[in-house]
Amino acid sequence: MNQISFFFVTFMRVLLLAGLGAMTMLVGCATSPYAEVWHKKPRLTGPSGPEPLATAEQSLTRAIHDERTKPLIAMGECLDGLQSASDELKRNPRDATANRDYNFGVSRIFQIIHDTNLDPWTQPLIVPTTNGEFVLTFKPDPRPEWNPALYDFTPADEFDVGGKYVTERITRDGIGAPIVAVEREESKNARGKAAPSRIYRTVSAVAKFQGRRCMLEFYDPLDSETARFYGRTVPLAADFTVPLAVMLQETDPGKHEVWRVLNPEKYAYTARIERLQPYNPNKTVVLVIHGLKDSQATWTPMINKLRGDPLIRKHYQFWFYSYPSGYP
């Protein structure tokens, strides 16, 4: 082998090793977690309230303890405690302890429904208690996509979140329980509706009592800054980050980033436009597009931050375009 050939072969080997090393780094980056979600046991924080809130808090604590073994009894304890907190909040909407207990109680309704498969969505749920029956139901919405039977609901206070793209938790104080709503089944016509194959939504739930009847009402906190609460307009509580984090962890868009560069034809089917919230014709669509060896996940920190701004929420909605970035 002459000297020129030797150097050529050596040079090609160096290039090959460098390429393999770079590819390993790319794959390693692609598999690092963009979002991490941990379940936690929710609990009331802060000092106990005065009566009747102290008794209400005890009922809510018992409900958490009993939910797995005696779900209907647990739901009754939850509704007893929630009604007491609701009555106090009606009397004094600025009572921070009553607000805390109320939001915690609404969240526990959804915790019990989620953990025990109780179903107040297909028909009103009769809940026996020592003080008489409660009826648990919901306020219907004419929009088909707001049918609660289509979703699994998990209270946002059951999650801690983190990860590369989830470094800040954006919330809003107010009345109501921030909820993560995940569509039970994948949509058969998601692409035609510019929707994800499975919807992950941020929802805020408010409970109102009419005697022994408890009605749950759902709000989209990206569209509503306030809620109606017994004749008053009050700030609506929200958690804008947890649904994004859950969606990122469940869908894991980073898993195909490298391969969509190397073999774009194979992943051509992944090219699509998707919206992150129900379409609102009164808001301007902001379409975000990622770059080479990337995915829609790259926009998560920006979208998470911007959703915390009420003016942005009022005027804009975010969609993304994702595609195999290996195409020239």
C-alpha positions in Angstrom: 0.0 0.0 0.0 1.5 3.3 -1.0 1.6 6.4 1.2 -1.4 8.1 -0.5 -3.6 5.0 -0.2 -2.6 4.6 3.5 -3.5 8.2 4.3 -6.8 7.9 2.4 -7.8 4.7 4.2 -6.9 6.3 7.5 -8.8 9.4 6.8 -11.9 7.4 5.8 -11.7 5.4 9.0 -11.5 8.6 11.0 -14.5 10.0 9.2 -16.4 6.7 9.8 -15.6 6.7 13.5 -16.5 10.4 13.9 -19.8 9.7 12.1 -20.6 6.8 14.4 -19.7 8.9 17.4 -21.9 11.7 16.3 -24.8 9.4 15.6 -24.4 7.9 19.0 -24.6 11.3 20.5 -27.6 12.2 18.4 -29.5 9.0 19.5 -28.5 9.6 23.1 -29.9 13.2 22.9 -33.1 11.9 21.3 -33.7 9.5 24.2 -33.2 12.0 27.0 -36.5 12.7 28.8 -38.1 15.9 27.5 -40.7 15.6 30.3 -41.0 13.5 33.4 -44.2 13.0 35.4 -44.4 11.6 38.9 -47.6 10.7 40.7 -47.8 11.8 44.3 -50.3 11.5 47.1 -52.3 14.8 47.4 -52.7 16.4 50.8 -54.0 19.6 52.2 -51.2 22.0 52.9 -51.2 24.7 55.6 -52.9 24.9 59.0 -56.4 23.5 59.6 -59.2 25.9 59.2 -61.8 26.9 61.9 -65.1 25.1 62.2 -66.9 24.1 60.1 -63.9 23.9 57.8 -62.0 21.7 60.3 -64.8 19.1 60.1 -64.9 19.4 56.3 -61.1 18.7 56.1 -61.6 15.6 58.3 -64.2 14.3 55.9 -62.0 14.9 52.9 -59.1 13.1 54.6 -61.4 10.1 55.4 -62.5 10.1 51.7 -59.0 9.6 50.5 -58.4 6.8 53.0 -61.7 5.0 52.1 -61.7 5.4 48.3 -60.2 2.1 47.3 -62.3 -0.1 49.7 -65.5 1.8 50.0 -65.8 4.1 46.9 -69.4 5.3 47.4 -68.8 6.0 51.1 -65.7 7.9 50.2 -67.6 9.9 47.6 -70.2 10.7 50.2 -67.5 11.9 52.7 -66.0 13.9 50.0 -69.3 15.6 49.1 -70.1 16.3 52.7 -66.7 18.1 53.2 -67.0 19.9 49.8 -70.4 21.2 50.6 -69.3 22.7 53.9 -66.3 24.3 52.2 -68.6 25.6 49.4 -71.0 27.1 51.9 -68.2 29.0 53.6 -66.8 30.2 50.3 -70.3 31.5 49.3 -70.4 33.5 52.5 -66.9 34.8 52.1 -65.3 34.4 48.6 -62.1 35.9 49.9 -61.6 33.1 52.5 -58.4 31.6 51.4 -58.7 28.5 53.6 -62.2 27.8 52.3 -61.0 28.3 48.8 -58.1 25.8 49.4 -60.5 23.2 51.0 -63.0 23.7 48.2 -60.5 23.2 45.4 -59.1 20.2 47.2 -62.5 18.7 47.6 -63.4 19.1 43.9 -60.1 17.5 43.0 -60.9 14.5 45.3 -64.2 13.9 43.4 -62.2 13.4 40.3 -59.6 11.3 42.1 -62.3 8.9 43.4 -63.9 8.7 40.0 -60.6 8.0 38.3 -59.4 5.4 40.9 -62.6 3.5 41.4 -64.4 3.8 38.0 -67.5 5.4 39.5 -69.5 6.9 36.6 -71.4 10.1 36.9 -71.1 10.8 33.2 -73.6 8.4 31.6 -76.2 9.0 34.3 -76.5 10.8 37.7 -74.6 9.0 40.4 -76.6 8.4 43.6 -74.3 8.7 46.6 -75.7 7.5 50.0 -74.5 9.2 53.2 -75.7 9.3 56.9 -77.3 12.6 56.2 -79.2 11.5 53.1 -78.4 10.9 49.5 -76.3 13.1 47.2 -76.8 13.2 43.5 -73.6 13.8 41.6 -74.0 15.0 38.0 -72.6 17.5 35.5 -73.7 20.5 33.4 -74.0 19.3 29.8 -72.2 21.2 27.0 -73.6 21.3 23.5 -70.1 20.8 22.0 -69.6 17.0 21.4 -65.9 17.2 22.3 -66.8 18.4 25.8 -68.6 15.2 26.7 -66.8 14.0 29.9 -67.5 10.4 29.1 -64.8 10.7 26.4 -62.0 11.4 28.9 -60.1 10.1 31.8 -59.7 12.8 34.4 -56.8 13.1 36.8 -56.4 16.1 39.3 -53.3 18.1 38.5 -52.4 18.2 42.2 -51.6 14.4 41.9 -48.6 15.2 39.7 -45.0 16.5 40.1 -43.4 17.4 36.7 -39.9 18.0 35.4 -37.6 17.2 32.5 -35.5 18.9 29.9 -38.4 21.0 28.5 -40.6 21.2 31.6 -38.6 23.5 34.0 -41.4 25.8 35.2 -44.9 25.1 36.4 -47.4 27.7 35.2 -50.5 28.0 37.3 -53.3 30.5 38.1 -54.9 30.9 41.5 -58.7 30.9 41.8 -61.7 28.7 42.4 -61.9 25.3 40.9 -59.8 22.1 40.4 -57.2 22.0 37.7 -57.6 18.7 35.9 -55.7 16.8 33.2 -58.2 15.4 30.7 -56.9 12.6 28.4 -59.1 11.2 25.6 -59.9 7.6 26.3 -59.6 6.4 22.7 -57.6 7.6 19.7 -59.5 9.7 17.2 -60.2 8.0 13.9 -60.2 11.3 12.0 -57.6 13.3 14.0 -55.6 14.3 10.9 -58.7 15.7 9.2 -59.5 17.8 12.3 -55.9 19.0 12.8 -56.0 17.3 16.2 -53.6 14.9 18.0 -54.5 11.3 17.7 -55.3 11.4 21.4 -56.2 14.7 23.1 -54.6 15.9 26.2 -56.4 18.9 27.7 -56.2 21.3 30.5 -59.6 21.6 32.2 -60.8 23.4 35.3 -63.8 22.0 37.2 -66.2 23.8 39.5 -68.8 22.1 41.7 -72.1 23.8 42.7 -74.7 22.5 45.2 -78.4 22.8 44.9 -79.5 21.2 48.1 -78.2 17.6 47.9 -77.5 17.8 44.2 -73.9 18.5 43.2 -73.3 19.7 39.6 -69.9 19.7 38.1 -69.1 22.3 35.5 -66.1 22.2 33.1 -64.2 25.2 31.9 -61.4 25.6 29.4 -58.9 27.8 31.3 -57.2 28.8 28.0 -60.5 30.5 27.0 -62.0 31.5 30.4 -60.2 33.6 33.0 -63.2 33.5 35.4 -66.1 31.3 36.5 -69.6 31.9 37.8 -69.9 30.8 41.4 -73.3 31.3 43.0 -74.0 34.6 41.3 -70.5 36.0 41.5 -67.8 36.1 38.9 -64.6 34.8 40.4 -61.0 34.0 39.1 -60.7 30.5 37.7 -57.9 28.2 39.0 -55.8 26.6 36.3 -52.6 24.5 35.8 -51.3 25.0 32.2 -48.1 22.9 32.6 -49.1 19.4 33.8 -51.2 18.5 30.7 -48.3 19.5 28.4 -45.9 17.4 30.5 -48.3 14.4 30.6 -48.7 14.6 26.8 -44.9 14.8 26.2 -44.2 11.8 28.4 -47.0 9.7 26.9 -46.3 10.5 23.3 -42.5 10.8 23.5 -42.0 12.8 20.2 -38.2 12.6 20.7 -38.1 8.9 20.0 -38.2 9.3 16.2 -36.2 12.6 15.8 -33.0 11.0 14.6 -34.7 8.4 12.4 -36.8 11.0 10.7 -33.5 12.6 9.6 -31.9 9.3 8.4 -35.0 7.8 6.8 -37.6 10.5 6.1 -39.5 8.4 3.6 -40.2 5.7 6.2 -41.6 8.4 8.5 -43.4 10.5 5.9 -46.7 9.6 7.6 -45.7 11.5 10.7 -45.9 14.9 8.9 -48.9 16.7 10.2 -50.4 19.9 11.6 -51.9 19.6 15.0 -53.6 22.0 17.4 -52.9 21.9 21.1 -56.4 23.1 22.1 -59.9 23.2 20.7 -60.1 25.6 17.8 -61.3 29.0 18.7 -62.3 31.2 15.6 -61.8 34.3 17.7 -58.1 33.7 18.3 -55.1 34.0 15.9 -53.4 30.7 15.2 -49.7 30.7 15.9 -48.1 27.8 13.8 -44.7 26.7 15.2 -42.3 24.6 13.0 -39.3 22.8 14.3 -35.9 22.4 12.6 -33.4 19.6 11.7 -33.4 16.5 14.0 -36.1 18.0 16.1 -39.8 17.7 16.9 -42.7 19.7 18.1 -41.4 19.1 21.7 -38.8 21.8 21.2 -41.5 24.5 21.5 -42.8 23.3 24.9 -40.9 25.7 27.1 -42.0 28.7 25.0 -45.6 27.6 24.8 -45.7 26.8 28.5 -44.4 30.2 29.3 -46.7 32.1 26.9 -49.8 30.4 28.2 -49.1 32.0 31.5 -49.8 35.4 30.0 -53.5 36.3 30.0 -53.2 38.6 26.9 -51.6 35.7 25.0 -54.3 33.3 26.1 -57.0 35.8 25.1 -55.7 36.5 21.5 -53.7 33.4 20.4 -53.8 29.7 20.1 -50.9 27.4 19.3 -50.6 24.8 16.6 -47.5 23.0 15.3 -46.3 21.5 12.1 -44.1 18.4 12.5 -42.3 16.6 9.7 -39.4 14.2 8.9 -36.6 16.7 8.9 -34.3 14.6 6.7 -36.2 15.9 3.6 -34.1 18.4 1.7 
